[in-house]
Amino acid sequence: MVILYDLWWNPAVEQQAADRAHRIGQKNVVQVIRLVTQGTVEDKMYELQQKKKNLIDEVIQPGQEALSTLTEQELREILMIP
């Protein structure tokens, strides 16, 4: 069981912690629980994580070519840079 109670700004860190419990040879069911209290810093951090995940999903999608195929203008639009 993995309990995430101190959220990181980088969602990949939490994913790595959960992935460790799913190690090779694991035969038990793995549960990942995220504790977030509404209206707290953790709640805001969770919202930030979701925004980052959405941005990553927009940029990197399964089956598409590498990021190097994006033009400078496309990157600026994704990052909202004029």
mmCIF file of the N, C-alpha and C atoms, coordinates in Angstrom:
data_MODEL
# 
_entry.id   MODEL 
# 
loop_
_atom_site.group_PDB 
_atom_site.id 
_atom_site.type_symbol 
_atom_site.label_atom_id 
_atom_site.label_alt_id 
_atom_site.label_comp_id 
_atom_site.label_asym_id 
_atom_site.label_entity_id 
_atom_site.label_seq_id 
_atom_site.pdbx_PDB_ins_code 
_atom_site.Cartn_x 
_atom_site.Cartn_y 
_atom_site.Cartn_z 
_atom_site.occupancy 
_atom_site.B_iso_or_equiv 
_atom_site.pdbx_formal_charge 
_atom_site.auth_seq_id 
_atom_site.auth_comp_id 
_atom_site.auth_asym_id 
_atom_site.auth_atom_id 
_atom_site.pdbx_PDB_model_num 
ATOM 1   N N  . MET A 1 1  ? 0.849   -1.167  0.000   1.00 0.00 ? 1  MET A N  1 
ATOM 2   C CA . MET A 1 1  ? 0.000   0.000   0.000   1.00 0.00 ? 1  MET A CA 1 
ATOM 3   C C  . MET A 1 1  ? 0.898   1.234   0.000   1.00 0.00 ? 1  MET A C  1 
ATOM 4   N N  . VAL A 1 2  ? 0.560   2.180   -0.866  1.00 0.00 ? 2  VAL A N  1 
ATOM 5   C CA . VAL A 1 2  ? 1.293   3.438   -0.943  1.00 0.00 ? 2  VAL A CA 1 
ATOM 6   C C  . VAL A 1 2  ? 0.332   4.542   -0.531  1.00 0.00 ? 2  VAL A C  1 
ATOM 7   N N  . ILE A 1 3  ? 0.731   5.349   0.448   1.00 0.00 ? 3  ILE A N  1 
ATOM 8   C CA . ILE A 1 3  ? -0.087  6.476   0.876   1.00 0.00 ? 3  ILE A CA 1 
ATOM 9   C C  . ILE A 1 3  ? 0.694   7.744   0.590   1.00 0.00 ? 3  ILE A C  1 
ATOM 10  N N  . LEU A 1 4  ? 0.140   8.583   -0.284  1.00 0.00 ? 4  LEU A N  1 
ATOM 11  C CA . LEU A 1 4  ? 0.769   9.855   -0.639  1.00 0.00 ? 4  LEU A CA 1 
ATOM 12  C C  . LEU A 1 4  ? 0.077   10.949  0.160   1.00 0.00 ? 4  LEU A C  1 
ATOM 13  N N  . TYR A 1 5  ? 0.804   11.574  1.074   1.00 0.00 ? 5  TYR A N  1 
ATOM 14  C CA . TYR A 1 5  ? 0.196   12.597  1.922   1.00 0.00 ? 5  TYR A CA 1 
ATOM 15  C C  . TYR A 1 5  ? 0.909   13.941  1.841   1.00 0.00 ? 5  TYR A C  1 
ATOM 16  N N  . ASP A 1 6  ? 2.088   13.976  1.247   1.00 0.00 ? 6  ASP A N  1 
ATOM 17  C CA . ASP A 1 6  ? 2.847   15.215  1.094   1.00 0.00 ? 6  ASP A CA 1 
ATOM 18  C C  . ASP A 1 6  ? 3.113   15.384  -0.399  1.00 0.00 ? 6  ASP A C  1 
ATOM 19  N N  . LEU A 1 7  ? 2.215   16.069  -1.085  1.00 0.00 ? 7  LEU A N  1 
ATOM 20  C CA . LEU A 1 7  ? 2.270   16.144  -2.535  1.00 0.00 ? 7  LEU A CA 1 
ATOM 21  C C  . LEU A 1 7  ? 3.473   16.940  -3.014  1.00 0.00 ? 7  LEU A C  1 
ATOM 22  N N  . TRP A 1 8  ? 4.030   16.505  -4.132  1.00 0.00 ? 8  TRP A N  1 
ATOM 23  C CA . TRP A 1 8  ? 5.144   17.193  -4.779  1.00 0.00 ? 8  TRP A CA 1 
ATOM 24  C C  . TRP A 1 8  ? 4.608   18.010  -5.942  1.00 0.00 ? 8  TRP A C  1 
ATOM 25  N N  . TRP A 1 9  ? 5.331   19.062  -6.314  1.00 0.00 ? 9  TRP A N  1 
ATOM 26  C CA . TRP A 1 9  ? 4.920   19.860  -7.474  1.00 0.00 ? 9  TRP A CA 1 
ATOM 27  C C  . TRP A 1 9  ? 5.099   19.066  -8.749  1.00 0.00 ? 9  TRP A C  1 
ATOM 28  N N  . ASN A 1 10 ? 5.982   18.075  -8.716  1.00 0.00 ? 10 ASN A N  1 
ATOM 29  C CA . ASN A 1 10 ? 6.267   17.249  -9.885  1.00 0.00 ? 10 ASN A CA 1 
ATOM 30  C C  . ASN A 1 10 ? 5.526   15.918  -9.748  1.00 0.00 ? 10 ASN A C  1 
ATOM 31  N N  . PRO A 1 11 ? 4.488   15.692  -10.567 1.00 0.00 ? 11 PRO A N  1 
ATOM 32  C CA . PRO A 1 11 ? 3.714   14.459  -10.433 1.00 0.00 ? 11 PRO A CA 1 
ATOM 33  C C  . PRO A 1 11 ? 4.522   13.197  -10.726 1.00 0.00 ? 11 PRO A C  1 
ATOM 34  N N  . ALA A 1 12 ? 5.629   13.313  -11.436 1.00 0.00 ? 12 ALA A N  1 
ATOM 35  C CA . ALA A 1 12 ? 6.452   12.144  -11.761 1.00 0.00 ? 12 ALA A CA 1 
ATOM 36  C C  . ALA A 1 12 ? 7.082   11.541  -10.503 1.00 0.00 ? 12 ALA A C  1 
ATOM 37  N N  . VAL A 1 13 ? 7.362   12.367  -9.507  1.00 0.00 ? 13 VAL A N  1 
ATOM 38  C CA . VAL A 1 13 ? 7.955   11.870  -8.262  1.00 0.00 ? 13 VAL A CA 1 
ATOM 39  C C  . VAL A 1 13 ? 6.974   10.937  -7.556  1.00 0.00 ? 13 VAL A C  1 
ATOM 40  N N  . GLU A 1 14 ? 5.709   11.341  -7.520  1.00 0.00 ? 14 GLU A N  1 
ATOM 41  C CA . GLU A 1 14 ? 4.696   10.492  -6.891  1.00 0.00 ? 14 GLU A CA 1 
ATOM 42  C C  . GLU A 1 14 ? 4.460   9.227   -7.698  1.00 0.00 ? 14 GLU A C  1 
ATOM 43  N N  . GLN A 1 15 ? 4.474   9.354   -9.006  1.00 0.00 ? 15 GLN A N  1 
ATOM 44  C CA . GLN A 1 15 ? 4.290   8.179   -9.860  1.00 0.00 ? 15 GLN A CA 1 
ATOM 45  C C  . GLN A 1 15 ? 5.413   7.175   -9.629  1.00 0.00 ? 15 GLN A C  1 
ATOM 46  N N  . GLN A 1 16 ? 6.636   7.693   -9.456  1.00 0.00 ? 16 GLN A N  1 
ATOM 47  C CA . GLN A 1 16 ? 7.771   6.812   -9.196  1.00 0.00 ? 16 GLN A CA 1 
ATOM 48  C C  . GLN A 1 16 ? 7.586   6.071   -7.868  1.00 0.00 ? 16 GLN A C  1 
ATOM 49  N N  . ALA A 1 17 ? 7.085   6.766   -6.864  1.00 0.00 ? 17 ALA A N  1 
ATOM 50  C CA . ALA A 1 17 ? 6.849   6.119   -5.565  1.00 0.00 ? 17 ALA A CA 1 
ATOM 51  C C  . ALA A 1 17 ? 5.820   5.001   -5.698  1.00 0.00 ? 17 ALA A C  1 
ATOM 52  N N  . ALA A 1 18 ? 4.764   5.263   -6.453  1.00 0.00 ? 18 ALA A N  1 
ATOM 53  C CA . ALA A 1 18 ? 3.743   4.231   -6.663  1.00 0.00 ? 18 ALA A CA 1 
ATOM 54  C C  . ALA A 1 18 ? 4.297   3.075   -7.487  1.00 0.00 ? 18 ALA A C  1 
ATOM 55  N N  . ASP A 1 19 ? 5.099   3.390   -8.483  1.00 0.00 ? 19 ASP A N  1 
ATOM 56  C CA . ASP A 1 19 ? 5.671   2.346   -9.336  1.00 0.00 ? 19 ASP A CA 1 
ATOM 57  C C  . ASP A 1 19 ? 6.586   1.407   -8.569  1.00 0.00 ? 19 ASP A C  1 
ATOM 58  N N  . ARG A 1 20 ? 7.246   1.905   -7.547  1.00 0.00 ? 20 ARG A N  1 
ATOM 59  C CA . ARG A 1 20 ? 8.126   1.041   -6.748  1.00 0.00 ? 20 ARG A CA 1 
ATOM 60  C C  . ARG A 1 20 ? 7.339   -0.087  -6.095  1.00 0.00 ? 20 ARG A C  1 
ATOM 61  N N  . ALA A 1 21 ? 6.108   0.182   -5.732  1.00 0.00 ? 21 ALA A N  1 
ATOM 62  C CA . ALA A 1 21 ? 5.275   -0.854  -5.114  1.00 0.00 ? 21 ALA A CA 1 
ATOM 63  C C  . ALA A 1 21 ? 4.831   -1.892  -6.135  1.00 0.00 ? 21 ALA A C  1 
ATOM 64  N N  . HIS A 1 22 ? 4.845   -1.524  -7.410  1.00 0.00 ? 22 HIS A N  1 
ATOM 65  C CA . HIS A 1 22 ? 4.460   -2.448  -8.483  1.00 0.00 ? 22 HIS A CA 1 
ATOM 66  C C  . HIS A 1 22 ? 5.697   -3.142  -9.076  1.00 0.00 ? 22 HIS A C  1 
ATOM 67  N N  . ARG A 1 23 ? 6.692   -3.349  -8.275  1.00 0.00 ? 23 ARG A N  1 
ATOM 68  C CA . ARG A 1 23 ? 7.958   -3.907  -8.766  1.00 0.00 ? 23 ARG A CA 1 
ATOM 69  C C  . ARG A 1 23 ? 7.757   -5.281  -9.425  1.00 0.00 ? 23 ARG A C  1 
ATOM 70  N N  . ILE A 1 24 ? 8.744   -5.691  -10.178 1.00 0.00 ? 24 ILE A N  1 
ATOM 71  C CA . ILE A 1 24 ? 8.706   -6.977  -10.866 1.00 0.00 ? 24 ILE A CA 1 
ATOM 72  C C  . ILE A 1 24 ? 8.572   -8.092  -9.832  1.00 0.00 ? 24 ILE A C  1 
ATOM 73  N N  . GLY A 1 25 ? 7.665   -8.985  -10.077 1.00 0.00 ? 25 GLY A N  1 
ATOM 74  C CA . GLY A 1 25 ? 7.461   -10.111 -9.172  1.00 0.00 ? 25 GLY A CA 1 
ATOM 75  C C  . GLY A 1 25 ? 6.400   -9.868  -8.116  1.00 0.00 ? 25 GLY A C  1 
ATOM 76  N N  . GLN A 1 26 ? 5.873   -8.664  -8.058  1.00 0.00 ? 26 GLN A N  1 
ATOM 77  C CA . GLN A 1 26 ? 4.833   -8.351  -7.076  1.00 0.00 ? 26 GLN A CA 1 
ATOM 78  C C  . GLN A 1 26 ? 3.576   -9.145  -7.402  1.00 0.00 ? 26 GLN A C  1 
ATOM 79  N N  . LYS A 1 27 ? 3.097   -9.903  -6.453  1.00 0.00 ? 27 LYS A N  1 
ATOM 80  C CA . LYS A 1 27 ? 1.909   -10.733 -6.674  1.00 0.00 ? 27 LYS A CA 1 
ATOM 81  C C  . LYS A 1 27 ? 0.694   -10.197 -5.905  1.00 0.00 ? 27 LYS A C  1 
ATOM 82  N N  . ASN A 1 28 ? 0.934   -9.325  -4.946  1.00 0.00 ? 28 ASN A N  1 
ATOM 83  C CA . ASN A 1 28 ? -0.162  -8.766  -4.155  1.00 0.00 ? 28 ASN A CA 1 
ATOM 84  C C  . ASN A 1 28 ? -0.783  -7.561  -4.873  1.00 0.00 ? 28 ASN A C  1 
ATOM 85  N N  . VAL A 1 29 ? -2.031  -7.302  -4.532  1.00 0.00 ? 29 VAL A N  1 
ATOM 86  C CA . VAL A 1 29 ? -2.708  -6.122  -5.064  1.00 0.00 ? 29 VAL A CA 1 
ATOM 87  C C  . VAL A 1 29 ? -2.069  -4.880  -4.439  1.00 0.00 ? 29 VAL A C  1 
ATOM 88  N N  . VAL A 1 30 ? -1.779  -3.888  -5.267  1.00 0.00 ? 30 VAL A N  1 
ATOM 89  C CA . VAL A 1 30 ? -1.178  -2.650  -4.779  1.00 0.00 ? 30 VAL A CA 1 
ATOM 90  C C  . VAL A 1 30 ? -2.240  -1.555  -4.776  1.00 0.00 ? 30 VAL A C  1 
ATOM 91  N N  . GLN A 1 31 ? -2.385  -0.894  -3.642  1.00 0.00 ? 31 GLN A N  1 
ATOM 92  C CA . GLN A 1 31 ? -3.313  0.224   -3.533  1.00 0.00 ? 31 GLN A CA 1 
ATOM 93  C C  . GLN A 1 31 ? -2.508  1.501   -3.353  1.00 0.00 ? 31 GLN A C  1 
ATOM 94  N N  . VAL A 1 32 ? -2.887  2.551   -4.093  1.00 0.00 ? 32 VAL A N  1 
ATOM 95  C CA . VAL A 1 32 ? -2.256  3.855   -3.952  1.00 0.00 ? 32 VAL A CA 1 
ATOM 96  C C  . VAL A 1 32 ? -3.336  4.824   -3.481  1.00 0.00 ? 32 VAL A C  1 
ATOM 97  N N  . ILE A 1 33 ? -3.102  5.424   -2.335  1.00 0.00 ? 33 ILE A N  1 
ATOM 98  C CA . ILE A 1 33 ? -4.063  6.347   -1.743  1.00 0.00 ? 33 ILE A CA 1 
ATOM 99  C C  . ILE A 1 33 ? -3.416  7.727   -1.650  1.00 0.00 ? 33 ILE A C  1 
ATOM 100 N N  . ARG A 1 34 ? -4.114  8.728   -2.150  1.00 0.00 ? 34 ARG A N  1 
ATOM 101 C CA . ARG A 1 34 ? -3.632  10.113  -2.071  1.00 0.00 ? 34 ARG A CA 1 
ATOM 102 C C  . ARG A 1 34 ? -4.520  10.861  -1.086  1.00 0.00 ? 34 ARG A C  1 
ATOM 103 N N  . LEU A 1 35 ? -3.918  11.403  -0.026  1.00 0.00 ? 35 LEU A N  1 
ATOM 104 C CA . LEU A 1 35 ? -4.656  12.154  0.971   1.00 0.00 ? 35 LEU A CA 1 
ATOM 105 C C  . LEU A 1 35 ? -4.565  13.648  0.654   1.00 0.00 ? 35 LEU A C  1 
ATOM 106 N N  . VAL A 1 36 ? -5.714  14.260  0.374   1.00 0.00 ? 36 VAL A N  1 
ATOM 107 C CA . VAL A 1 36 ? -5.769  15.686  0.069   1.00 0.00 ? 36 VAL A CA 1 
ATOM 108 C C  . VAL A 1 36 ? -6.966  16.269  0.801   1.00 0.00 ? 36 VAL A C  1 
ATOM 109 N N  . THR A 1 37 ? -6.734  17.307  1.575   1.00 0.00 ? 37 THR A N  1 
ATOM 110 C CA . THR A 1 37 ? -7.809  17.980  2.282   1.00 0.00 ? 37 THR A CA 1 
ATOM 111 C C  . THR A 1 37 ? -8.225  19.217  1.506   1.00 0.00 ? 37 THR A C  1 
ATOM 112 N N  . GLN A 1 38 ? -9.506  19.354  1.286   1.00 0.00 ? 38 GLN A N  1 
ATOM 113 C CA . GLN A 1 38 ? -10.044 20.456  0.499   1.00 0.00 ? 38 GLN A CA 1 
ATOM 114 C C  . GLN A 1 38 ? -9.698  21.804  1.146   1.00 0.00 ? 38 GLN A C  1 
ATOM 115 N N  . GLY A 1 39 ? -9.270  22.754  0.287   1.00 0.00 ? 39 GLY A N  1 
ATOM 116 C CA . GLY A 1 39 ? -8.973  24.103  0.757   1.00 0.00 ? 39 GLY A CA 1 
ATOM 117 C C  . GLY A 1 39 ? -7.605  24.276  1.392   1.00 0.00 ? 39 GLY A C  1 
ATOM 118 N N  . THR A 1 40 ? -6.720  23.306  1.229   1.00 0.00 ? 40 THR A N  1 
ATOM 119 C CA . THR A 1 40 ? -5.376  23.389  1.813   1.00 0.00 ? 40 THR A CA 1 
ATOM 120 C C  . THR A 1 40 ? -4.333  23.576  0.723   1.00 0.00 ? 40 THR A C  1 
ATOM 121 N N  . VAL A 1 41 ? -3.081  23.722  1.148   1.00 0.00 ? 41 VAL A N  1 
ATOM 122 C CA . VAL A 1 41 ? -1.971  23.830  0.204   1.00 0.00 ? 41 VAL A CA 1 
ATOM 123 C C  . VAL A 1 41 ? -1.912  22.571  -0.667  1.00 0.00 ? 41 VAL A C  1 
ATOM 124 N N  . GLU A 1 42 ? -2.170  21.417  -0.060  1.00 0.00 ? 42 GLU A N  1 
ATOM 125 C CA . GLU A 1 42 ? -2.138  20.165  -0.813  1.00 0.00 ? 42 GLU A CA 1 
ATOM 126 C C  . GLU A 1 42 ? -3.197  20.158  -1.914  1.00 0.00 ? 42 GLU A C  1 
ATOM 127 N N  . ASP A 1 43 ? -4.347  20.743  -1.639  1.00 0.00 ? 43 ASP A N  1 
ATOM 128 C CA . ASP A 1 43 ? -5.409  20.839  -2.631  1.00 0.00 ? 43 ASP A CA 1 
ATOM 129 C C  . ASP A 1 43 ? -4.942  21.681  -3.817  1.00 0.00 ? 43 ASP A C  1 
ATOM 130 N N  . LYS A 1 44 ? -4.291  22.792  -3.537  1.00 0.00 ? 44 LYS A N  1 
ATOM 131 C CA . LYS A 1 44 ? -3.751  23.643  -4.607  1.00 0.00 ? 44 LYS A CA 1 
ATOM 132 C C  . LYS A 1 44 ? -2.634  22.924  -5.357  1.00 0.00 ? 44 LYS A C  1 
ATOM 133 N N  . MET A 1 45 ? -1.813  22.177  -4.629  1.00 0.00 ? 45 MET A N  1 
ATOM 134 C CA . MET A 1 45 ? -0.731  21.423  -5.251  1.00 0.00 ? 45 MET A CA 1 
ATOM 135 C C  . MET A 1 45 ? -1.300  20.352  -6.180  1.00 0.00 ? 45 MET A C  1 
ATOM 136 N N  . TYR A 1 46 ? -2.382  19.716  -5.753  1.00 0.00 ? 46 TYR A N  1 
ATOM 137 C CA . TYR A 1 46 ? -3.025  18.699  -6.584  1.00 0.00 ? 46 TYR A CA 1 
ATOM 138 C C  . TYR A 1 46 ? -3.560  19.321  -7.875  1.00 0.00 ? 46 TYR A C  1 
ATOM 139 N N  . GLU A 1 47 ? -4.151  20.509  -7.772  1.00 0.00 ? 47 GLU A N  1 
ATOM 140 C CA . GLU A 1 47 ? -4.624  21.211  -8.970  1.00 0.00 ? 47 GLU A CA 1 
ATOM 141 C C  . GLU A 1 47 ? -3.464  21.519  -9.908  1.00 0.00 ? 47 GLU A C  1 
ATOM 142 N N  . LEU A 1 48 ? -2.330  21.957  -9.345  1.00 0.00 ? 48 LEU A N  1 
ATOM 143 C CA . LEU A 1 48 ? -1.144  22.229  -10.158 1.00 0.00 ? 48 LEU A CA 1 
ATOM 144 C C  . LEU A 1 48 ? -0.665  20.959  -10.847 1.00 0.00 ? 48 LEU A C  1 
ATOM 145 N N  . GLN A 1 49 ? -0.657  19.849  -10.129 1.00 0.00 ? 49 GLN A N  1 
ATOM 146 C CA . GLN A 1 49 ? -0.254  18.572  -10.725 1.00 0.00 ? 49 GLN A CA 1 
ATOM 147 C C  . GLN A 1 49 ? -1.157  18.215  -11.905 1.00 0.00 ? 49 GLN A C  1 
ATOM 148 N N  . GLN A 1 50 ? -2.455  18.412  -11.736 1.00 0.00 ? 50 GLN A N  1 
ATOM 149 C CA . GLN A 1 50 ? -3.390  18.077  -12.813 1.00 0.00 ? 50 GLN A CA 1 
ATOM 150 C C  . GLN A 1 50 ? -3.136  18.942  -14.042 1.00 0.00 ? 50 GLN A C  1 
ATOM 151 N N  . LYS A 1 51 ? -2.846  20.216  -13.838 1.00 0.00 ? 51 LYS A N  1 
ATOM 152 C CA . LYS A 1 51 ? -2.528  21.108  -14.958 1.00 0.00 ? 51 LYS A CA 1 
ATOM 153 C C  . LYS A 1 51 ? -1.265  20.637  -15.678 1.00 0.00 ? 51 LYS A C  1 
ATOM 154 N N  . LYS A 1 52 ? -0.266  20.231  -14.890 1.00 0.00 ? 52 LYS A N  1 
ATOM 155 C CA . LYS A 1 52 ? 0.980   19.739  -15.489 1.00 0.00 ? 52 LYS A CA 1 
ATOM 156 C C  . LYS A 1 52 ? 0.735   18.449  -16.267 1.00 0.00 ? 52 LYS A C  1 
ATOM 157 N N  . LYS A 1 53 ? -0.060  17.546  -15.706 1.00 0.00 ? 53 LYS A N  1 
ATOM 158 C CA . LYS A 1 53 ? -0.368  16.299  -16.409 1.00 0.00 ? 53 LYS A CA 1 
ATOM 159 C C  . LYS A 1 53 ? -1.101  16.577  -17.712 1.00 0.00 ? 53 LYS A C  1 
ATOM 160 N N  . ASN A 1 54 ? -2.044  17.524  -17.689 1.00 0.00 ? 54 ASN A N  1 
ATOM 161 C CA . ASN A 1 54 ? -2.764  17.881  -18.913 1.00 0.00 ? 54 ASN A CA 1 
ATOM 162 C C  . ASN A 1 54 ? -1.827  18.462  -19.962 1.00 0.00 ? 54 ASN A C  1 
ATOM 163 N N  . LEU A 1 55 ? -0.887  19.300  -19.535 1.00 0.00 ? 55 LEU A N  1 
ATOM 164 C CA . LEU A 1 55 ? 0.083   19.868  -20.463 1.00 0.00 ? 55 LEU A CA 1 
ATOM 165 C C  . LEU A 1 55 ? 0.951   18.771  -21.074 1.00 0.00 ? 55 LEU A C  1 
ATOM 166 N N  . ILE A 1 56 ? 1.393   17.839  -20.245 1.00 0.00 ? 56 ILE A N  1 
ATOM 167 C CA . ILE A 1 56 ? 2.211   16.721  -20.738 1.00 0.00 ? 56 ILE A CA 1 
ATOM 168 C C  . ILE A 1 56 ? 1.417   15.896  -21.742 1.00 0.00 ? 56 ILE A C  1 
ATOM 169 N N  . ASP A 1 57 ? 0.137   15.639  -21.438 1.00 0.00 ? 57 ASP A N  1 
ATOM 170 C CA . ASP A 1 57 ? -0.708  14.856  -22.343 1.00 0.00 ? 57 ASP A CA 1 
ATOM 171 C C  . ASP A 1 57 ? -0.911  15.569  -23.676 1.00 0.00 ? 57 ASP A C  1 
ATOM 172 N N  . GLU A 1 58 ? -0.945  16.908  -23.657 1.00 0.00 ? 58 GLU A N  1 
ATOM 173 C CA . GLU A 1 58 ? -1.099  17.663  -24.897 1.00 0.00 ? 58 GLU A CA 1 
ATOM 174 C C  . GLU A 1 58 ? 0.165   17.585  -25.754 1.00 0.00 ? 58 GLU A C  1 
ATOM 175 N N  . VAL A 1 59 ? 1.311   17.567  -25.088 1.00 0.00 ? 59 VAL A N  1 
ATOM 176 C CA . VAL A 1 59 ? 2.586   17.587  -25.809 1.00 0.00 ? 59 VAL A CA 1 
ATOM 177 C C  . VAL A 1 59 ? 3.015   16.189  -26.233 1.00 0.00 ? 59 VAL A C  1 
ATOM 178 N N  . ILE A 1 60 ? 2.901   15.222  -25.330 1.00 0.00 ? 60 ILE A N  1 
ATOM 179 C CA . ILE A 1 60 ? 3.379   13.865  -25.588 1.00 0.00 ? 60 ILE A CA 1 
ATOM 180 C C  . ILE A 1 60 ? 2.180   12.928  -25.626 1.00 0.00 ? 60 ILE A C  1 
ATOM 181 N N  . GLN A 1 61 ? 1.910   12.386  -26.799 1.00 0.00 ? 61 GLN A N  1 
ATOM 182 C CA . GLN A 1 61 ? 0.803   11.449  -26.931 1.00 0.00 ? 61 GLN A CA 1 
ATOM 183 C C  . GLN A 1 61 ? 1.317   10.142  -27.517 1.00 0.00 ? 61 GLN A C  1 
ATOM 184 N N  . PRO A 1 62 ? 0.821   9.017   -27.013 1.00 0.00 ? 62 PRO A N  1 
ATOM 185 C CA . PRO A 1 62 ? 1.287   7.718   -27.499 1.00 0.00 ? 62 PRO A CA 1 
ATOM 186 C C  . PRO A 1 62 ? 1.121   7.591   -29.009 1.00 0.00 ? 62 PRO A C  1 
ATOM 187 N N  . GLY A 1 63 ? 2.139   7.047   -29.648 1.00 0.00 ? 63 GLY A N  1 
ATOM 188 C CA . GLY A 1 63 ? 2.076   6.789   -31.077 1.00 0.00 ? 63 GLY A CA 1 
ATOM 189 C C  . GLY A 1 63 ? 2.492   7.956   -31.950 1.00 0.00 ? 63 GLY A C  1 
ATOM 190 N N  . GLN A 1 64 ? 2.697   9.117   -31.352 1.00 0.00 ? 64 GLN A N  1 
ATOM 191 C CA . GLN A 1 64 ? 3.120   10.261  -32.147 1.00 0.00 ? 64 GLN A CA 1 
ATOM 192 C C  . GLN A 1 64 ? 4.637   10.317  -32.208 1.00 0.00 ? 64 GLN A C  1 
ATOM 193 N N  . GLU A 1 65 ? 5.120   11.129  -33.149 1.00 0.00 ? 65 GLU A N  1 
ATOM 194 C CA . GLU A 1 65 ? 6.565   11.272  -33.298 1.00 0.00 ? 65 GLU A CA 1 
ATOM 195 C C  . GLU A 1 65 ? 7.148   12.022  -32.109 1.00 0.00 ? 65 GLU A C  1 
ATOM 196 N N  . ALA A 1 66 ? 8.459   12.050  -32.035 1.00 0.00 ? 66 ALA A N  1 
ATOM 197 C CA . ALA A 1 66 ? 9.161   12.679  -30.923 1.00 0.00 ? 66 ALA A CA 1 
ATOM 198 C C  . ALA A 1 66 ? 8.868   14.174  -30.840 1.00 0.00 ? 66 ALA A C  1 
ATOM 199 N N  . LEU A 1 67 ? 9.167   14.743  -29.681 1.00 0.00 ? 67 LEU A N  1 
ATOM 200 C CA . LEU A 1 67 ? 8.938   16.171  -29.470 1.00 0.00 ? 67 LEU A CA 1 
ATOM 201 C C  . LEU A 1 67 ? 9.719   17.045  -30.442 1.00 0.00 ? 67 LEU A C  1 
ATOM 202 N N  . SER A 1 68 ? 10.801  16.545  -30.971 1.00 0.00 ? 68 SER A N  1 
ATOM 203 C CA . SER A 1 68 ? 11.629  17.343  -31.862 1.00 0.00 ? 68 SER A CA 1 
ATOM 204 C C  . SER A 1 68 ? 10.885  17.733  -33.140 1.00 0.00 ? 68 SER A C  1 
ATOM 205 N N  . THR A 1 69 ? 9.734   17.114  -33.406 1.00 0.00 ? 69 THR A N  1 
ATOM 206 C CA . THR A 1 69 ? 8.981   17.455  -34.600 1.00 0.00 ? 69 THR A CA 1 
ATOM 207 C C  . THR A 1 69 ? 8.088   18.676  -34.398 1.00 0.00 ? 69 THR A C  1 
ATOM 208 N N  . LEU A 1 70 ? 7.973   19.165  -33.148 1.00 0.00 ? 70 LEU A N  1 
ATOM 209 C CA . LEU A 1 70 ? 7.179   20.359  -32.898 1.00 0.00 ? 70 LEU A CA 1 
ATOM 210 C C  . LEU A 1 70 ? 7.949   21.587  -33.359 1.00 0.00 ? 70 LEU A C  1 
ATOM 211 N N  . THR A 1 71 ? 7.238   22.514  -33.954 1.00 0.00 ? 71 THR A N  1 
ATOM 212 C CA . THR A 1 71 ? 7.874   23.749  -34.384 1.00 0.00 ? 71 THR A CA 1 
ATOM 213 C C  . THR A 1 71 ? 8.007   24.688  -33.192 1.00 0.00 ? 71 THR A C  1 
ATOM 214 N N  . GLU A 1 72 ? 8.825   25.709  -33.354 1.00 0.00 ? 72 GLU A N  1 
ATOM 215 C CA . GLU A 1 72 ? 8.980   26.685  -32.281 1.00 0.00 ? 72 GLU A CA 1 
ATOM 216 C C  . GLU A 1 72 ? 7.637   27.348  -31.972 1.00 0.00 ? 72 GLU A C  1 
ATOM 217 N N  . GLN A 1 73 ? 6.874   27.657  -33.006 1.00 0.00 ? 73 GLN A N  1 
ATOM 218 C CA . GLN A 1 73 ? 5.579   28.299  -32.808 1.00 0.00 ? 73 GLN A CA 1 
ATOM 219 C C  . GLN A 1 73 ? 4.617   27.388  -32.036 1.00 0.00 ? 73 GLN A C  1 
ATOM 220 N N  . GLU A 1 74 ? 4.618   26.097  -32.341 1.00 0.00 ? 74 GLU A N  1 
ATOM 221 C CA . GLU A 1 74 ? 3.758   25.155  -31.623 1.00 0.00 ? 74 GLU A CA 1 
ATOM 222 C C  . GLU A 1 74 ? 4.132   25.086  -30.147 1.00 0.00 ? 74 GLU A C  1 
ATOM 223 N N  . LEU A 1 75 ? 5.431   25.070  -29.852 1.00 0.00 ? 75 LEU A N  1 
ATOM 224 C CA . LEU A 1 75 ? 5.882   25.059  -28.462 1.00 0.00 ? 75 LEU A CA 1 
ATOM 225 C C  . LEU A 1 75 ? 5.453   26.336  -27.738 1.00 0.00 ? 75 LEU A C  1 
ATOM 226 N N  . ARG A 1 76 ? 5.582   27.472  -28.432 1.00 0.00 ? 76 ARG A N  1 
ATOM 227 C CA . ARG A 1 76 ? 5.165   28.750  -27.825 1.00 0.00 ? 76 ARG A CA 1 
ATOM 228 C C  . ARG A 1 76 ? 3.666   28.754  -27.511 1.00 0.00 ? 76 ARG A C  1 
ATOM 229 N N  . GLU A 1 77 ? 2.870   28.201  -28.431 1.00 0.00 ? 77 GLU A N  1 
ATOM 230 C CA . GLU A 1 77 ? 1.422   28.149  -28.218 1.00 0.00 ? 77 GLU A CA 1 
ATOM 231 C C  . GLU A 1 77 ? 1.097   27.244  -27.020 1.00 0.00 ? 77 GLU A C  1 
ATOM 232 N N  . ILE A 1 78 ? 1.743   26.094  -26.933 1.00 0.00 ? 78 ILE A N  1 
ATOM 233 C CA . ILE A 1 78 ? 1.475   25.169  -25.834 1.00 0.00 ? 78 ILE A CA 1 
ATOM 234 C C  . ILE A 1 78 ? 1.852   25.820  -24.497 1.00 0.00 ? 78 ILE A C  1 
ATOM 235 N N  . LEU A 1 79 ? 2.988   26.519  -24.486 1.00 0.00 ? 79 LEU A N  1 
ATOM 236 C CA . LEU A 1 79 ? 3.468   27.143  -23.250 1.00 0.00 ? 79 LEU A CA 1 
ATOM 237 C C  . LEU A 1 79 ? 2.904   28.544  -23.052 1.00 0.00 ? 79 LEU A C  1 
ATOM 238 N N  . MET A 1 80 ? 2.055   28.988  -23.986 1.00 0.00 ? 80 MET A N  1 
ATOM 239 C CA . MET A 1 80 ? 1.437   30.309  -23.938 1.00 0.00 ? 80 MET A CA 1 
ATOM 240 C C  . MET A 1 80 ? 2.455   31.429  -23.876 1.00 0.00 ? 80 MET A C  1 
ATOM 241 N N  . ILE A 1 81 ? 3.514   31.310  -24.686 1.00 0.00 ? 81 ILE A N  1 
ATOM 242 C CA . ILE A 1 81 ? 4.542   32.347  -24.789 1.00 0.00 ? 81 ILE A CA 1 
ATOM 243 C C  . ILE A 1 81 ? 4.285   33.116  -26.078 1.00 0.00 ? 81 ILE A C  1 
ATOM 244 N N  . PRO A 1 82 ? 4.175   34.462  -26.001 1.00 0.00 ? 82 PRO A N  1 
ATOM 245 C CA . PRO A 1 82 ? 3.908   35.236  -27.229 1.00 0.00 ? 82 PRO A CA 1 
ATOM 246 C C  . PRO A 1 82 ? 5.047   35.172  -28.231 1.00 0.00 ? 82 PRO A C  1 
# 
